[in-house]
Amino acid sequence: MIAGCGDGAGNGTTAAPVANVAAPAGTNWVETVNVSPEGGYVMGNPNAPIKLVEFGSRTCHVCAAFEEEGVAPLKEKYISTGKLSYEFRDFLRNPIDIAGALIASCNGTAPFFPLTEQMMKGQEEILAKAQTLDQAASQRIAVLPPAQQFTAYAEAVGLIDWAKQRGVAEPKLRQCLADTAKADALVAATTKASEEFEIQGTPTFLINGRKVDGTSWAQIEPQLKAAGG
């Protein structure tokens, strides 16, 4: 949990345009969400020939900017066609990232992206509350049993009430925040991704498994087009 916010690396090549893929009857790709073997959440056709992966931090302002600028056109122009899937993998930089990730996944796959999008939009308010935590308060939380720490962080930055207002029942919410096995898995996934892809900052993007340059939608979209999008 030491990566910065806004660094990136990589390059890309040009591929032939990819054909659209129809969603199964009665469904649409934007509302199709699955969990990947790596633990990320995948929106869209799970067998899409173009796969965009974002390693993102819920407390990174550059990630929030990509959310604001890029996710709507990503859904409309790419995911909805069935030729591209978008996977969000939490890349943890601090305990609030862990609490946020546990909350976003608490009600299953369907609410994950709406909760993530709203969390990014409300990031400034969350971070403002986090900045009011003094060293003594942080130390008090740090010595709590692991199963209580992320609940305490969530309470401190207002995420308990935030999640309740968005349909996550408080008993279930507290159960999710106390899930140390899930928290440990998130930390392990961040460590593995950091080593495997040499991630130095967020957001970092992969297109078809290859790390690419850019942190903004203006930088990423041309590379999606070059991949056949």
N, C-alpha and C positions, 0 to 999 in steps of 0.2 A: 504493500500500500504506500509506495513512494513515488509513483509515476506523476508527472506533471499534467497540466491541462493545456492541450493545444499543439503538441508536437506530432510529427508524422514522417513517413518515409515510404519509398517504393516507386514503381512505374508500371506501365501497362502496354498492351499491344492491341491491334485492331482485328476484330472478328467479323464474320458475315452476320447480317441481321438474323435474329432468332424469331421463329414463328410464335404467334399467340397460342395459348393452351386454354381451352374452355374448362371452367370449373364444373364439378359434378352438378347434376340437376338439383335445383333448389338451394344451391350454395353460392357463395362468391369467395374469391381468393382473399380479399382484404379481411374478411372475418374468419378465415381459416388459420388457426394458430396451433402449433405443435411445439413440443420441447425437443431440442436436439440432443444427440448423445453427449455433447459437451456441456449440456445444462442451460444453453441459451434458449430464447423463445423465438420461434420462426413464424413470421407472418407470410402467408401466401402458399403457393404451390410447393409442397415439400420436395417435389421432383423437378423443380424449375431448373432449366439449364444455366441460368445466371444466378449466382448466389452472392448476395451482399451481406457481410457480417460487420457489425459495429461493436467494438469494445468501448463501452461508454461508462462514464461516472455520473451519478445522479447529483453530484455537487460540483460538476465542471461546467463553467459558463459557456465554453465552446460547444460542449455536448448539447446544452440547452438551446444554443443558437442553431445547431443543425436540426434539432427537433422542430424548432419554429419555422425554419426556412425550407427544410427538406422533406419532412415526412409526408406532408399533404401531396406534393407532386410525385413523390415516390409511390404512394398508394395509387394515385389517379393514373399516372402514365406508365407505371411499370408493374407493380404488384398485381393490379387488377387484371392485367393481360395474361397472367399465368406463366410468363416467361422469366420472371424474377421473384426470388424470395428474399426477405429481409430478416436477418436474425440479430437480435440485441443480446449481447452477453455483458452482464455486469462486470465491470473492471473496478475493483475496490481501491479507493484511495484513503478511506477513513471509516470510522465506525458508523457514521450517518449513512454512508453508502450501503453498508451491510443492512442496517435497519430498513432503509428504503427498499432494498432488493427483497428482503423477507416480506415486507408489506405488499409489494407489487405482485408477488407470486402466491399470496395467501388464499385468494379465492379461486385459484385454478388458472387455466390458460386463457379463457375468454376475456377476463378483465385486465390481463397483464399489460397490454399495450395502452388501453385507455388510462390506467393508473400511472403508467410510466410517463405518458405524454403530459398528464396533469401535474405530476410531480416535477417535471422539468419546467413547466410553465410557472409553477409556484416556487421555484428554486430560490429566488432572491429572498423571499420571506423566511424560508427554512434556514437559509444561511445567516440571515440577520439574527434569528433567534440563537443559532449556534454560536455566533460571535459574542453573545451575552454570557456564555458559560465561562466562568472564571476557572483558574487553575484548580482551586479547591474543589469546585463542583465536579470537574473532570476527574480529579483524583478519587473522589467519593464513588463515582460510577465505575472507575477502573478496578476498584477493589471488591466490587460486588461479585457474587457467583456468576459464571459465564451465562447461565440461563436467564439472568436478570439484567445484564448490561444493556442489551439492545432495546429492551423495553424502556429502560431509564433514558437512553439517548433519544428514543422516539418521543417520550413524554417531554423531554427538555426542549425539543425543537417543534413541538406541536403536531407531530405526525400521528399520534393516537387519535385525536379529534378529527384531524384531516381525513384519515382512513375511514373512521366511523361515518363521516358525512358522505362518503362515497360507497357505502354499502358493505363495508367489512365489519361484521359483528365483533364487538369488543372481546368476548371470550375467545373467539377464534383468532382474532388479531394478536392477543397476548400469547396464545399458544404458538402462533407462528414466530413471534419475536423471541420466544424461549427455545426455539428449535436449534440447539447448538450443532447438531449434525448437519443441518442445512447450511448454517453459517460457516462451519468448517469446510464444507464442500465448495462454497462460494470463494473462500479464501484460497483453497487449493487450486480452483480453476483459474483464479487470477494469477497465481504464481506460475502455473503451467503455461498460460498464455504469454505471460511476460517473458518467460524463458524461450518458448517455442518461436514466438514472432518478434522477439526483442522490442517489446512495446515500451516506449519511453514516455508516452503521454496519451491523453484522451481528447477527443475520440481517435481511435485507430481503426482503419477499415481494411477488410479483405474483400477482394472480388475473385470468386472461384478459388479461394484458398491462398491467394497471393496478396501480400500486404501492398497497399498502394499509397501514393502521395495524396495529401489533402485532408483537411478537417472540415471544410464547408461544403454545402450542397453545390455551389458554383464550381468547386474543384472536383467533386465526386461524380456529378452527372455526366460530364464528357467521357469519363472513364467507363461508366455504365454503357453509354452509347458505343464506345469502342469495343466493348465486350459483346455487342450484338443487341443491346437494348433499344 
